């Protein structure tokens, strides 16, 4: 069966990738603002876990 595919994460804000996947697969994406990289959030979570914050 065909399942939906979610394109998410910071790299999905890249216009070249978005255009390529849309042209090839008819993909849909959220606005780039909603595809931001979560590295800052992971850094804060790790710092809190390690007692640095």
C-alpha positions in Angstrom: 0.0 0.0 0.0 1.1 3.6 -0.6 1.8 5.4 2.6 2.2 9.2 3.1 5.8 10.4 3.3 6.6 13.3 5.5 9.5 15.5 4.5 10.7 17.2 7.7 13.8 18.7 9.3 16.1 21.6 8.6 17.4 20.3 5.2 13.8 20.3 3.9 13.9 24.1 3.9 16.4 23.9 1.1 14.7 25.3 -2.1 16.6 23.0 -4.5 15.6 19.9 -2.6 12.0 21.1 -2.3 11.7 21.9 -6.0 13.3 18.6 -7.0 11.1 16.4 -4.8 8.0 18.4 -5.8 8.8 17.9 -9.5 9.6 14.2 -9.2 7.0 13.1 -6.7 4.4 15.9 -6.5 5.5 16.4 -2.9 3.9 18.9 -0.5 5.9 20.8 2.1 5.1 23.0 5.1 6.4 26.5 4.9 10.2 26.7 5.4 9.7 28.4 8.7 8.2 25.1 10.0 11.2 23.0 8.7 13.8 24.7 10.8 16.7 22.7 12.2 16.2 21.5 15.8 19.9 21.5 16.7 19.5 24.4 19.1 16.7 22.6 20.9 18.8 19.4 21.3 21.7 21.4 22.5 19.6 23.0 25.3 18.0 19.7 26.2 21.5 18.1 26.5 22.9 21.0 28.5 19.9 20.8 30.9 20.3 17.0 31.2 24.0 17.5 32.0 23.3 20.2 34.6 24.9 22.9 32.6 21.7 25.1 32.6 
